[in-house]
Amino acid sequence: MNSVDPPPIDRRLGMLVYSTDTLPVSARLRARLSDFVVVEVSGGVLASEAGDVRPPWISGGDYAVFSVVKVGIETAEAAARLGRALRSEVTFCGLKDKRSVSVQFMSCRVRSPPRVLRLPGISARLVGFSPERVHPGLIDGNRFFIIARGERVPAPSVSRFPNFFGYQRFGDREPFNHDIGRLLVLRRFREAAELLSQKARPGMPEWRVRRALGRGEHPTKALLSLGRRILLFIVQSYQSFFFNVLLSRRISEGRVAPEPGDVRCAAGIFNAFSGSLALPLPGPQAVIPRKPMEELKPIMREEGVSLSDFRVKELGIEAAGGFRPAFVSVPDLSVREIPGGTLLSFTLPRGSYATSVLRELVKPSDPPGQGFL
């Protein structure tokens, strides 16, 4: 464990420690949007290269599949704009950072789809057809190409990093998503709605909550105006906070290897026999063995919640819970000095955060100011 203290925002998000012993550097991410490029990978094929080479699931069918480049736009917003242009619902594999250049697969059911479609900040190129809609299970992970400007980022001596839920999981400003998620789990709906209204900006989903409260509607009705999908995402961010705290405590205690009674993960399968350490996400459907449950209980007592509380019937949502690998291996990490900064490239499995890897390498004293949010 490193003796450098993480900044206050990290501690708010449950990232209480570092696992590497390098010193902080003042490098900055996203000085330009083109400094942060993320490309989906499916079947060993980069979304940017899909076409002549295709993942096996692009094998013909009713759904047109596009390779979509978006610049400075939320994934859901890009899909909505394409859907309006194509007059069909557009689905995607995963959410990509707004402050990036992202290349990802999207699909829709449409007759005679255009070969190329361009909208402000969006370019979509037809790469084939699939018998099913694009969905998260189709991608293996993401390839990142990131420029950190300023002080050089040193090459790490390790290729394994804590699999923290990164800053983006919790939102880009206070109140953070997990703060609101905790209020939802505790059934403090009015407080949750009021916090959401603080985040509201015209045109954003939270604005609907603010307007509903302004009309005097009941807090649960105001919250439901946000949509169950977003409400579930907010509750899941609270689950993510528990995972981050659990992982921080294991690192601080030097207990990073699986111990008897721990859950392990091998090839995406959670078991008790082989693989690397996995830690729980609390929820009503999570089957948590005795040992990890004993580690989770003190945090749940501090927060005043139980596993069943993550089923919020009043809002019709349930964050099921489960397990997540505690560490992520990055064997292809490349760190190369370039004029004015450092170019980093690496591949991560689905659900892991580039900013969590970069956090260990940079140890930012001011994550928002250094482009991590």
C-alpha positions in Angstrom: 0.0 0.0 0.0 1.2 3.5 -0.8 1.7 6.1 1.9 0.3 8.9 -0.3 -3.1 10.0 0.9 -5.9 10.1 -1.8 -7.7 13.4 -2.2 -11.0 14.0 -0.5 -13.1 13.2 -3.6 -11.5 9.7 -3.8 -12.4 9.1 -0.2 -15.9 10.2 -0.8 -16.2 7.5 -3.5 -14.7 4.8 -1.4 -11.2 4.8 -3.0 -9.3 5.1 0.2 -5.9 3.9 -0.8 -3.4 3.3 -3.6 -1.9 -0.1 -4.3 1.3 1.1 -6.0 4.2 3.0 -4.5 4.9 5.6 -7.2 4.8 9.3 -6.4 2.1 11.7 -7.7 2.6 13.4 -11.0 0.9 16.6 -12.3 -0.1 15.2 -15.6 -3.5 16.2 -17.0 -6.0 14.2 -19.0 -8.4 15.5 -21.7 -6.7 18.8 -22.4 -8.4 18.0 -25.7 -11.2 15.6 -26.3 -9.0 13.7 -28.8 -6.6 13.0 -26.0 -9.0 10.4 -24.6 -10.0 7.7 -27.2 -12.0 4.6 -26.3 -12.8 1.8 -28.9 -15.0 -1.2 -28.2 -13.6 -4.6 -28.8 -15.7 -7.6 -29.8 -14.5 -11.0 -30.9 -11.0 -9.5 -31.1 -12.2 -6.9 -33.6 -12.0 -3.2 -32.8 -15.2 -1.2 -33.6 -13.0 1.2 -35.6 -11.9 -1.6 -37.9 -15.2 -3.4 -38.2 -16.3 -3.9 -41.8 -14.2 -6.2 -43.8 -13.3 -7.9 -40.5 -16.4 -8.6 -38.3 -17.1 -10.1 -35.0 -18.8 -13.5 -35.3 -22.2 -12.1 -34.2 -22.4 -9.9 -37.3 -23.5 -12.8 -39.4 -26.6 -11.5 -41.2 -30.1 -10.8 -39.9 -32.7 -8.1 -39.4 -30.6 -5.6 -37.4 -28.3 -3.1 -39.1 -25.0 -2.8 -37.1 -23.1 0.5 -37.2 -19.7 1.5 -36.1 -20.4 4.9 -34.4 -17.9 7.6 -33.6 -19.1 10.1 -31.1 -17.3 13.2 -29.9 -18.2 14.9 -26.6 -21.7 13.4 -26.4 -23.2 11.0 -23.9 -23.8 7.5 -25.4 -27.5 7.5 -24.7 -27.9 10.9 -26.3 -25.9 9.8 -29.4 -28.2 6.7 -29.7 -31.3 8.9 -29.3 -30.1 11.2 -32.1 -29.4 8.3 -34.4 -32.7 6.8 -33.6 -34.6 10.0 -34.5 -32.6 10.2 -37.8 -33.3 6.5 -38.6 -36.8 6.4 -37.2 -36.0 3.3 -35.2 -34.8 2.5 -31.7 -31.0 2.3 -31.5 -29.3 0.0 -29.0 -25.7 -0.1 -27.8 -23.3 -2.2 -25.9 -22.0 0.1 -23.2 -21.9 3.6 -21.9 -18.8 5.6 -23.0 -17.3 8.7 -21.4 -18.9 11.9 -22.7 -15.5 13.7 -22.6 -13.9 11.4 -25.1 -13.8 10.3 -28.7 -15.6 7.0 -28.6 -16.0 4.3 -31.2 -18.7 1.7 -30.5 -21.2 -0.7 -32.0 -24.9 0.3 -32.2 -27.8 -1.3 -34.0 -31.4 -0.8 -35.1 -34.0 -2.5 -37.2 -34.4 -0.4 -40.3 -35.0 -1.0 -44.0 -32.3 0.0 -46.5 -30.0 1.6 -43.8 -27.6 4.2 -45.1 -24.0 3.2 -45.6 -22.9 6.4 -43.8 -24.8 8.8 -41.6 -23.4 12.0 -40.2 -24.9 14.2 -37.5 -23.3 16.9 -35.4 -20.6 15.1 -33.2 -21.7 11.7 -34.6 -20.6 9.6 -37.5 -22.2 6.1 -38.1 -20.9 3.6 -40.6 -22.8 0.5 -41.6 -20.6 -2.6 -40.9 -23.1 -5.5 -41.3 -26.2 -7.1 -40.0 -27.0 -9.2 -37.0 -29.9 -11.5 -36.0 -30.1 -9.8 -32.6 -29.9 -6.3 -31.3 -26.5 -5.0 -30.0 -26.3 -5.5 -26.2 -23.6 -5.4 -23.5 -22.9 -9.1 -23.6 -21.5 -8.8 -27.1 -18.4 -6.9 -26.3 -15.2 -8.2 -24.6 -13.9 -4.8 -23.5 -12.5 -1.5 -24.6 -9.2 -0.4 -26.1 -7.9 3.0 -24.8 -5.5 5.5 -26.3 -4.9 8.3 -23.9 -2.6 11.3 -23.8 -1.6 12.7 -20.5 -0.1 16.1 -20.9 2.5 17.8 -18.7 4.7 15.9 -16.3 5.7 12.5 -17.7 3.8 9.5 -16.4 6.3 6.7 -15.4 5.9 3.2 -16.7 4.5 1.0 -13.9 6.3 -2.0 -12.4 3.1 -3.9 -12.2 0.4 -5.0 -14.7 -2.4 -5.6 -12.2 -4.5 -2.8 -10.7 -7.4 -2.4 -8.3 -10.6 -2.8 -10.1 -12.2 0.2 -8.5 -15.4 1.7 -9.9 -14.0 4.9 -11.4 -15.1 8.5 -11.0 -17.5 8.4 -13.9 -19.6 5.8 -12.1 -20.6 8.4 -9.5 -21.2 11.4 -11.7 -19.2 14.5 -12.5 -20.2 16.7 -9.6 -21.9 16.8 -6.2 -24.2 15.5 -5.1 -22.7 12.2 -6.3 -24.9 9.4 -7.6 -24.2 7.1 -4.7 -25.3 9.8 -2.2 -28.7 9.8 -3.9 -28.7 6.1 -4.3 -28.3 5.7 -0.5 -31.4 7.9 0.0 -33.4 5.8 -2.4 -32.3 2.6 -0.6 -33.3 4.1 2.7 -36.7 5.2 1.2 -35.9 8.9 1.9 -37.5 9.8 -1.4 -38.1 13.5 -0.9 -34.4 14.1 0.0 -33.4 12.1 -3.0 -35.6 14.1 -5.3 -34.4 17.3 -3.9 -30.7 16.3 -4.4 -31.5 15.3 -8.0 -33.2 18.7 -8.6 -29.9 20.3 -7.5 -28.1 18.5 -10.3 -30.8 19.6 -12.8 -29.9 21.5 -15.9 -32.4 22.4 -18.7 -32.6 19.5 -21.2 -31.1 16.9 -18.7 -33.2 14.1 -17.2 -32.9 15.6 -13.7 -34.8 18.6 -14.9 -38.0 16.5 -15.1 -37.7 15.8 -11.4 -37.2 19.5 -10.6 -40.3 20.4 -12.6 -42.3 17.7 -11.0 -41.4 18.8 -7.5 -42.2 22.4 -8.6 -45.7 21.3 -9.5 -46.2 19.8 -6.1 -46.1 16.1 -7.2 -45.4 13.4 -4.7 -41.6 12.7 -4.4 -42.0 9.1 -5.7 -43.8 10.3 -8.8 -41.2 13.0 -9.3 -38.5 10.4 -9.1 -40.2 8.1 -11.6 -40.3 10.9 -14.1 -36.5 10.3 -14.3 -37.2 6.7 -15.6 -36.5 3.4 -13.9 -33.4 2.7 -15.9 -31.7 5.9 -14.5 -33.0 5.2 -11.0 -31.5 1.7 -11.1 -28.2 3.1 -12.3 -28.2 5.5 -9.3 -28.8 2.7 -6.8 -26.2 0.6 -8.5 -23.7 3.4 -8.0 -24.4 3.0 -4.2 -23.5 -0.7 -4.6 -20.3 0.4 -6.3 -19.4 2.5 -3.2 -19.6 -0.6 -1.0 -17.3 -2.5 -3.4 -14.7 0.3 -3.4 -14.7 0.5 0.4 -14.3 -3.3 0.7 -11.4 -3.3 -1.8 -9.7 -0.4 -0.1 -9.8 -2.2 3.2 -8.3 -5.4 1.7 -5.5 -3.4 0.1 -4.8 -1.4 3.3 -4.6 -4.7 5.3 -2.3 -6.3 2.7 -4.9 -9.0 2.0 -5.0 -8.9 -1.8 -4.7 -12.6 -2.5 -7.7 -14.9 -2.1 -8.0 -16.5 1.4 -9.9 -19.5 2.5 -13.6 -18.7 2.3 -13.2 -15.9 -0.3 -15.0 -16.0 -3.6 -12.7 -16.2 -6.7 -13.1 -15.3 -10.3 -11.7 -17.2 -13.3 -12.7 -16.6 -16.9 -15.7 -14.6 -15.8 -17.0 -17.4 -13.6 -17.2 -16.9 -9.8 -16.4 -19.9 -7.7 -14.7 -20.9 -4.4 -11.8 -22.9 -5.9 -9.6 -21.1 -8.4 -8.9 -17.7 -9.8 -8.3 -14.2 -8.4 -10.1 -12.4 -5.6 -13.7 -11.3 -6.1 -15.6 -9.0 -3.7 -19.4 -8.6 -3.3 -21.9 -6.0 -4.4 -24.8 -6.0 -1.9 -28.2 -6.9 -3.1 -31.3 -9.1 -2.5 -30.2 -11.7 -5.1 -26.6 -11.9 -4.1 -25.6 -15.2 -2.6 -22.7 -14.1 -0.4 -20.7 -16.8 1.6 -20.0 -16.3 5.2 -16.5 -14.8 5.0 -17.2 -12.0 2.5 -20.5 -11.3 4.3 -18.6 -10.8 7.5 -16.4 -8.2 5.8 -19.4 -6.5 4.2 -21.6 -6.4 7.4 -19.7 -3.6 9.2 -20.0 -1.3 6.2 -23.7 -2.0 5.9 -24.1 -1.3 9.6 -22.3 2.0 9.2 -24.6 2.9 6.3 -27.8 1.6 8.0 -28.9 -0.7 5.2 -29.5 -4.4 4.5 -29.3 -6.6 1.4 -33.1 -6.5 0.9 -33.1 -2.7 1.0 -31.7 -2.7 -2.6 -35.1 -3.9 -3.8 -36.9 -0.6 -3.9 -40.5 -1.8 -4.6 -41.9 1.8 -4.3 -40.0 2.7 -7.5 -40.2 -0.7 -9.1 -36.4 -1.2 -9.2 -34.0 -3.9 -7.9 -30.2 -3.8 -7.8 -29.7 -7.5 -7.6 -26.1 -7.6 -6.3 -23.4 -10.1 -7.0 -19.6 -10.2 -7.3 -16.9 -8.3 -9.2 -13.1 -9.1 -9.7 -11.1 -7.1 -7.1 -8.2 -6.6 -9.5 -7.8 -6.2 -13.3 -4.8 -7.4 -15.3 -3.5 -5.0 -18.0 -0.8 -7.0 -19.8 -0.8 -4.9 -22.9 -0.2 -1.5 -21.1 2.1 0.7 -23.1 3.5 3.9 -21.7 5.5 6.0 -24.2 6.9 9.5 -23.9 5.8 11.9 -26.6 6.3 15.7 -27.1 4.5 17.5 -24.3 3.3 14.4 -22.5 2.8 10.6 -22.3 0.8 8.3 -24.6 -0.8 5.4 -22.8 -2.6 2.5 -24.6 -4.2 -0.6 -23.0 -7.2 -2.9 -23.2 -9.6 -3.4 -20.3 -12.4 -6.0 -19.9 -16.0 -4.8 -20.0 -16.9 -3.0 -16.8 -13.4 -1.8 -15.8 -12.5 1.8 -15.8 -9.5 3.4 -17.5 -9.5 6.2 -15.0 -8.9 3.6 -12.2 -5.7 2.4 -13.9 -4.6 6.0 -14.6 -5.4 7.0 -11.0 -2.7 4.5 -9.8 -0.2 5.8 -12.3 -0.8 9.6 -11.8 -2.2 9.7 -8.3 -4.0 13.0 -9.0 -4.2 15.5 -6.2 -7.0 17.3 -8.0 -8.9 14.7 -10.1 -11.4 17.2 -11.6 -8.7 19.7 -12.4 -6.5 17.0 -13.9 -9.2 15.8 -16.2 -10.2 12.6 -14.4 -13.9 13.7 -14.2 
